[in-house]
Amino acid sequence: MPVSSDTPTCKLVVMFGLVALTALGILSLSWHGSLLDRYEFRQLQTALGAYWIVQDGWQWNYLLPLFGPPWSVPMEFPTYQLLVATLHTITGLPLEQAGRLTSITALFLTLPAVYDLLAVTGLRRSRRLIVLALILSSPVYLFYGRTFMIETTALCLAVWFLAFFRRALLNAHPGWIAAATLAATFAALTKITTFVVFAFPAVALALAALAAARLRPDPRGPILRSLCAALIPVLIAFALTWWWISHSDMVKDSTPFTGFLTARELRAWNFGPVTLRADWSYWVKLQENLVGYNLAEGAIALALLCVPFATRTIRGMAGIALLGFFSGPLIFANLYHIHDYYYAANSLLLTGAAGLLLAAVWDDPRFPRGTNWLCLGLMLAFQWHAFYRGYYSHHRNPAPSPPAIAGLIRDTVPAEDVVLIYGADWNPLLPYYSQRRALMVPGERENETEVLDVILAQLPPRRIAAMIIHGEKLLARPEFIQERAQRFHLAPAPFARSGLDALHLPAGVTPASPVAATTLERQTLPAEEAFNQALKPADPASLDLSIFNPAPIIIRSGYGVNSASLNGHTVLNAHAPSELFFRPAPGASQVHAIVGLPDTAFAADSPAVTDGISVEIYARQSTSLKQRLYHRELDPARQVSDRGPQTVRLDLPDGFEGELIFRLGNGPKGDPTNDWAYWGEVKIR
């Protein structure tokens, strides 16, 4: 709670500049990493749309070639994708970096609109920078502000609508009304759930304008102008958005495999059941998202300390911002409950309210000199620490590389042909990285041959040039694979196998790029197969599994496993290579584990020592390929810090449901000598 001196403007300008540079530094982390860091499904879907806009140009029914002709599954209006494609084409910047730069630019372009909106508060111009600094410190913006997603573009458009809307209410000039209408329309088309969040602030501005108009000597004219300025942008935006949703649903209804993505089918998914809002776990999750990804506990406490000293007007404005913030998770309860990236729409209102309270008492003479700077510094420190304890793990543990089998598809399947994919639902991972059109059979509809025939009838004969079988369930059905391979004139034996993916090609096909094929053959596919072949299932009945919560459902090892005591603690000796499979309760969010190598594995007087092990954790969900969440190399013989028990802490993707695979691998040379690894504890909650 701030302070007595009237801070010179230049100091606050310097402060904001430093915060902005810090934010840019954080946003540039993992700049060249893959899109497989967090919510890969959403990032890849957006990137796939942008990629095909680059390839085939703009069209109303923009391409998302996942389900066969007409190769379009229009979701949101592709404002962001068009911007990314244009930037990529003009500058030559790689598509993924163009996507990241577009997101970052949109985030920073939001700030001038916020600065203009803060004029309603009566704050001095330099004090508005305090609010902008707090907004930039939001962990959700520091992470999702650099992802290949539409979030910050939709936010930017929505906030600029609000800024133009305020101007139009003050002066109902056609130019301001047109600007507000244009921004509102693109904001709603780009992401309607973001646009709706700003309804409360917009209503508050409109009511304030109408109240002011009523005080005029002849109120009828001012009231009519205010109503026009308020209603025209919103009505046009919603009308055009309704048209777009109806049009996109019509396109989705034109192919048998995409009806489940229409707005009517997704209504329950978007809003969630009414009972969800009365569920205690919903509010616990909301609180975790609030302090973990938006405004840290310490920053909230400092903002609350400012409340009694702020003016009634400022408190009211902060309250309106909070109503806007909570409107998002209350209206679209299921979306916010499952996906933390939805908070990119409303985090600005929460952090902005905190910044507004601090700025309102910045020059209050009742507090000791320097208290204002101390509070601001602490709030920023709390925010950056929240980012570090949450999202930073995705930079500390780099995202996996694109799947090598996608490169093999690119080398073996002609650009004009189609890949048929069973078992991967509609995950765009392989279609995006292989840069090929896909015919994906969603859900568990692989036996709906008549539905597939309807789609195939729209393709030229023999256009299916490859087939991917994904998942243990389908890979365990050789008769299904043989029948499909025969039908599409493909070899029944897989051309390549990687993890849970088997690629089937016509007999005699060879890759267009021998070097790429050799790399894949020698380094990726056989390594995975050799690892799996080296493991045998273990009988858990003889093991002490009390150190695990939940207990592993499968244990596999190349040298056997056994329970033992190490330094007075129960451990599971799991000589590498080995794997533990867990199926945590739905919604599990955190992993805590202890892993290590005993001192005897690298004792100096031993005739042989370990050359280290790899520790990896993979996630496998029903609608996703296996994704590596954690990787670390332990080499205690050469790294002192790798000796003794090592702690693994990992945040799971929101709404996680599926299996976790804890893998211990041999060292860099694949040498299993003295790789006597152990698990000391695994807690998944």
N, C-alpha and C positions, 0 to 999 in steps of 0.2 A: 504494500500500500504506500504509495508514493508521496510527493515531496515538496519541499518549500521553494527551491530555486527555479527560476524561469529558464529552462534549458535552452541554450542557443540552438537555432535551427540546424547549423552545420553539424553539430554532434549527432543529432538524430538522423541526418542524411548519411553520415559516415556509418552509423550503426546499421541502418537499413542496407547500405551497400555491402557491408560485411556479412550480414545475414543472407542477402541474395547470393553473394559469392559462395558462401558455405552451402546453400541449397543447390547451387549449380554443381558444386563439387560432388555432393551426394548423389544428385540426379545423373551424373555422368559415370557412376560406378557400373561395372559390368557392361560398359558401352558396347563391346563386341561379343558379349555373351549370347547364347541362343535364347529363343523365346520360351524355353522350357523351365523358367524359374518359378512362376506362381500363376495359377489359373491359366495353364498352357492352352486349355481348350478354347477359352475366350480370346486369348491373344492370337492363336493360330487361325481361328475363324475370321477375325478381323484382317489379319495379314493375307489370308487366302483371297478375300474380296479385293484388297488393294492390288495383289499380284495380278489378278485376272483383269482388273481395270487397265493396268499397264499393258497387258498382252492384247486385249481385244477392244480397248477403248471404253468410253462411257456409254451406258445405255440404261434406260429406266429399270429394266429387269436385269440389274447387274449380276454378273456371273458369280456363282458359288457352286462350282461343279462337283457335287457330292452325291447326287441322287439320279443322275441321268437327265435326258432332255426334259424340259427346256434349259437345264443347267443353271437355273436361277432359284434361289431361296431367299428373296429379299426380306431382311429383318428391319433394322433401322435404316433411315435414309443415309446413304454412304457419304455424308459430308466429310468425315475424317478420312475415309479411304480415298476420296478424290483429292484431298489436300496432300496426302502422302504420295499418291501416284504422281501428282503434278510436281511435287518437290523432287522426287526420284528422277523423273524424266528430264527436268530442267537442269538439275545440278549433277546428275550422275551418281549421287550418294546412294550406297546400297539400300535396298528397300527397308530392311529392318532398322537401320540407323536413321533413315528418313522418317520412319514411324515414330521413333523415339524423339527425334528433334521436333517433330510436329506436336507431340504431346507436351514437351517441355515449353515450347513457344506458346502454346495455348494457355498453359498455367500462368506464365508471366504476363501474357496479354490480359489476363483476368484482373490483374492488380490495378491498372488505371481505372477500370470500371468501378472497382471497390472504392478507390480513392475519391472518385467523383460522387459516389453514393453517400460517402461519409459527410458530405456537405450538410445533409439533413441533421446531423448531430450537433452542429455548431462548433465542432473541434477546430482548433487552429490547424492549418495545413500540415505543419511539421509533425503534429501529434498524430495525424492519421497514419504516419509511417509506422507507429507502434502497432497499430492494428494489422497492417500489411506484413510486418515482421512475424507476428504470431501466426498469421495464416500460412506463411511460407514454412513455418516450423512444424506443421502438421505431419506426423509420420505417414499418413495415408497419401499425402501429396509427394512427399520425398521418395516414396517407392512407386506408386502408380502413375506419378507424373512423368515417368520415363518408360512406361510400358507401351506395347503396341495395342492400345485400347482407346476407345472413344471418350473416356471419362472426362478428361480435362478440356477437350474440345466442346463437349456438351455443356460443361460448367462455364466455360468462357462465354459461350453464346447466351446462356441463361442470365449471367450476371450483367452482360452488356444490355440485354433486354431490360433488366431492372433499372439500369442507369438511364437508358433512353426513355423508359416509361416514366421515371421521375421528371425528366426534362419535359416530356409531353404534358404531364399533369400541371407543371408550372406554367407552361406556355404552349397551348394547344395549337402549335404551328404544324401544318401538314408535314413539314420535313421531319420533325421529331416523332410524329405519329408514324410516319412511314419507316423511320429507322427502328422504332420499337416493334413495329409489325414484322419487319424483315428479320430482326434478331429473334423475336419470339417464334416465328415460323421455323427458322432453321434450328433453334434450340429444341423445340418440341419434336421436329422430324428426326433430329439426330438422336435424342434420347428423351422420351416423354417422361420417364420416371425422374429425371433430373429437373426438367422444366416444372413439374408439379411441386417440387420441394420449395420453389420460390413463390408459390402462390400466397403464403401467409405474408411475407414482406410486401408483395405487390398489392394485396388487399389492404394492408395497413397504409400504404402510400395513397391508394385511391380514397380511402375513408378520410384521411387527413386532408386531401385536396378538396373533397366534397364539403367537409366541415368548414374549411376556410372559405369556400365559395358561398356558403350560406350566410356568412357574415357580411358579404358585400351589400351595398345599398340596393342594388337590383340583382338578386341572386340567380334569377332564371337563366340568363346567358352564361355566367361562369359555371353553373351546375351542369348545363347541357354540354358545354365544351369539355368539362372534366369527365363526364360520362362517355363522350365520344373518344377522348384520349385513353380512357381506361378500357372500354369494351372492344374497340376496333382491333387492336393488336391481338388480344386474347382470343376473340371469336374467330378471327381469320386463322390464327395459328392452330387452334383446335379443329377447325373445319378441314384445313389441309392435312393435318395429321390423321384425322379420321378417314379422309380419302386415301391416304397412303396405306394405312393399316388395311382398309378394305381391298385395295388393289393388291397388296402383298399377299393377303389371304387368298385372293382369287388365283394368283400365280402358284401358291403352295398347293392349292386344291387341284392343280392341273396335272400333278404326278402322284402316283399311289403312295410313295414313300415319305411325303412331306406334310401330309395333313396334320400330323401331330404337332407341327410347329406353328400352326395358325394361332391368332390371338385368342380365339374362343377356346382352344385347347389349352393354352398357357395361362388362362385367367386364374385358375386355382393355384398354379405354381407361382404366379406373380404376387398375388395378394395373400395367399395362405389362408387357412381356416380362421374363423373368428376366434375360436378357442385358443389359437396359438398365442394371442395377445394376453390371455389369462394364465398362460403356462409360466410357472416360476423359472424354468430353464431359459425361456425366452428373455426374461429380464436380466438374468445372470449373464447371458451371452451379450446382451446389449451393453451392460456395464463393462464387460471385458473388452468389447470393441471400442467403447467410448474412451476408456483410459489407456488402452493398449495401442490404439491406432489413430486417435484423434487429439485428445487433450489429456495429458498425464495427470495423475492424482495431485502432485505438487502444484502444477499450474492451475488446476481447478481450485485448490485451497487458497492460493494467492489471489485469484480472481474474486472469490467469495469474500475475502477480507476487504476488497475495494467496494463492495456493494453498499455498505452503510454510508460511505462518504461520497458516492456518486450522486448526481442530481436525479430527481424523480424522472425527468425526461430520458436521461441516459439509461436508467434502470428499465424503463418501459421499452426502449429500443432493444436493449439486450434481451429482454423477455420475448419480444417478437421474433428475434433471431433464434432463440431457443425453441420457440414453437415451430419455426420452420425446420430446425434441425430434427426435432422429434417427429415431425409429420412424415418424414421419409420412412423410418422403420415402423411407424404405426400404420401407414397406408399400405406400403409394400412389405409387409411383415416377413414373409418367407424369404424374399430376395435379400433383405438386410440381415436376416438371421443366418443365412447360409454363406453369403458372399461379402467379405469385408470391403471389396473394392467399390461397392455401392456407396460407401461413406464418402467417396470422392465428390458426390453430389452435394452433401450437406455439411461436411466438416468445416467448410468456410464459415458457415453460420455460427458454429460452436466456438471455433477459435477466434472468429471475428468478435463475438460477444465478449470473450475474455479480454481481448485486446482493447475493445471499446471501454470496458470498465477500468482497465489500467490507465488508458490515455485520459479518461475523464478526470482522474485525480492526480495526474502527473505533476501538476503545478500547485497542488494543495499545500498551503503554508503550515498546516497542522502537523506535518511529519518531518522528521529530521532530514537534514540535507543528505542527499545521496541514496535515500531509501528507494526512490523511483528506479534508479539504475540497478540497484541491488535486486529489486523485484523482477525487473525485466530480464536481467541476466539469469536469475534463478528459473524463471519460467521457460526461457529458451533452453537452458541446460536440462530441465526436466523433459522437455519435448525431444531433444536430441537423444537423451538417454532412452526414452520410450522407443524411438526408432532403432536404437542399437540393440535393445533387448528383444525386439520383434523382427522387423523386416531385414535388418542387417545380416541375419543368418543366411539369406539368399545370395548375398554377395560374398560372405565368408566361405560358403560352400557353393562354388560356381555351378551354374545350371549344366545339366548333361549336354553333350554335343548332339546334333541332329542324328537320328538313327541311320546307321550305315546302309541298311537295306533300302532306304529311300534313294540313296545315291545309285544303288544297283538298279532300281526300277527306272531311274532317269537314264541309265546307260543302256538298258535293254528294251524299253518300251518306246516306240516312236511317238513323237509329240502329238500326233493327231489321234492316237489310240487311247483306249480306256482301260483302267484297272478295276477289276471287280473285287470288292473287299467284303468278306464275311467276318462277323464276330467282333468288330471294333465299334459298333453302334454308328455314330456319325462323327467320331473324333477326326478332325482334319489334319492330324499329325503327318501321316504318310502322304496324303494328297498335296499338302503344302510343300513339304520338303522334296517330294519327287517331281513336283511341277507337272503333274499329269491329271487329267480329268478322271474322276473316280465314280463308280457306281457302288455306293455303300448300302448294304442291306441292314437297316437299323434294327435295334432291339434284338429280339429272338425270332425274327421273321424269315429265317433262312429256308424254311420249308414251304413258304408261300410262292410256289413256282409260277402260278398263274399271274400273280401280281408282277413278278419279275418279267414274265413274258410280255406284258403290256409295255413295259419300258424298253425291253430289248427290240420290240417291233419298230421302235423309232430310231434304232441304230443301224448303220450299214452292217452287212454280214461280216463276221470275223473281226469286228471292231474291238471286241474284248480280247486284249493282247496279253493280259496277265491276271493272275488271281492271288489274292492274299487271304490266307486262313489264319485268323488270330484267336488265341485263347485255348486253354487246355481242353475245354468242353468240345470244341469243334475239331481240334487236332487229334482227339481220341476217337474220332468217327471216320475211319479209313474208307468205309463204303460211301459216305457222303462226299468225301474229297475225291474219290475215284469217279463217282457219277458226275460231279461238277466239272472235273478236269476233262472227262471224255466229251461232255456236252460242248465245251468251249475249245476243244481241240488243243488241250494243254497236256503236258506230261504229268502223269499221276504222282511221280516222285518230285519232291520240291527241288527247285534249282538252287535255293539257298534257304537257310534257316537261321533266324536270330531271335533268341529268347522265345517269345510266344507268337512269333510271326513266321509263317512258311510261305515262300514265294514260288508260285507255279508259273512256268513259261512254256511256250511251244517247244517241242523236242527239237534239239539242235541249235537253239538260240544261244548266241554268245554276246557278252557285253560289247558295247561300242567303244568303251575305253578300257583296254587291257590293264593299264596301270591301276585304275580305280578298282577293277574287279579283283586284281591280285591283292591289293591292300585289304579289301573286304574279306577275301577268302582266308588270308593268313592271320589277320589280326582280330577280326570281329566275330565271325560266325563260328569257326572251329574253337576259339577260346571259350566261348560260352558253352558250346556243346561239350567240350572236354571237361569243363568245370562240372557240369551237370552229371556227366558220366562217371566222374570220380567220386560222387557222393552216394552213400547208401543210407536208407532210413534207420534211425535208432529207436529202440524200445524205451519210451519214457517211463514205463512202470517202475524201473529200478533207479530212477533219478529223483533227487530232491529238487523239486521245482518251486519251492516256497519263495525263492528269490525273484520269481517272475509274477507279474500281475498285468495282464492275464497270463496264464500258462501258455507256452507255445503249443500250436496244434500239430506241427510237424518239426522234427529235428533230423537233419541230414549231415553226415560227416564222412570224410574220407578215411579217418583213422579211429573212429569211435569217440564217444563222449562218456564222461563219468562225473559224478558229484564228488567234491573234495572240500577240504578246509585249507584256506590260505590266510595266514596271519590271523587266525581266529575267526575268519568269516567264511561262510559257505559260498562256493563258486561252482560253476559248471565248466569243467575242462572241455574245450571244444577245439581241438587241434585243427588249424587251418589246413585244407579248405573245409568249411562247414557253413551250415545255414540253419537259422531258426525262423519259423513262420508263425506270425501272430495274427489273430483276428480281433482287434480291439473293439470295444463297444462303439456303436454309431455316435459320431460327434466327438470322439476322442481328439484332443488338441495338442497334447504334449508327450514327449518321450524323454525319460531320464534313464540312463544306463551307465553301467560301469564295465569297462573292458580293459584288458591288458595282457602282458606277458610276464611270467614269473622270472625272478632274477636268475634262476638256473638256466633259462633259455639263452642268456647272453653272458654267462659267467666267463671272466677273462681266462681262468685256468681250464676251461672246458675244451676238449679237442675240436668241437664244432659249435658255432653260435648261429642264432637266427639272423637272416638278412632283412628281417622285418615282415610285417603283415599289412594288409589293407583292411580297413573297417568300412563297410558300406551298409546303408539302409535304403531299401527300395519300397516304394508304394505301388500297389497294384489294385486298381479299382475296376468295377464292372464296366465302366464306360471309358476307361482310359488304358493306354499302354503302360507297361511297367516304367516307373519314373524313379531315378535316383534322387533321394532327398539329402543324403549325407555321404561324405567320403573323407577318409583320413588315412594317411600312411603312418604306421608306428615302426620306428627303427631304434629301439632302446640301446642297441650295442653302440650306436654312433651319436644318438641324441639323448642327452641326459633328461631332457624334459619329457621324453616318451617313456621313462621308466616308472614303474609302479602303476597303481590303478588310474585309469584315465576316464574322465567324466564325459559323457555324451549328452548334450541337451538339444532338443529339436522341437520346433513348432510344426505341427501337422497342418495341411491345408484345411481351411474352414469346411465344416460339413463332411469331413473325411469318413468314408465307409469303404471297407475293403480289407486287404491284407497288407501287413508289413513284413518285409523279409530282411533279417539281420544276417549279413554275410561277412565271413572272415576269409580273406584270400591270402595266398602266399605272396612273398616279397616280389620285387621288380623282376627277378629272374625266374620266378615260378618255382623256386627251390623251397620245399617243405621242411627242410632240416631245422629242427628245434623250434618250429612254429607252434609252441605249446600255449596257444592263446586260451583265455578264459573269459567268461561273462560273470561278473560279480553281482549284477542286479539289472533287471529291466522292468521299468514301471511305465505303463502307457495309460494315461488318464485324460 
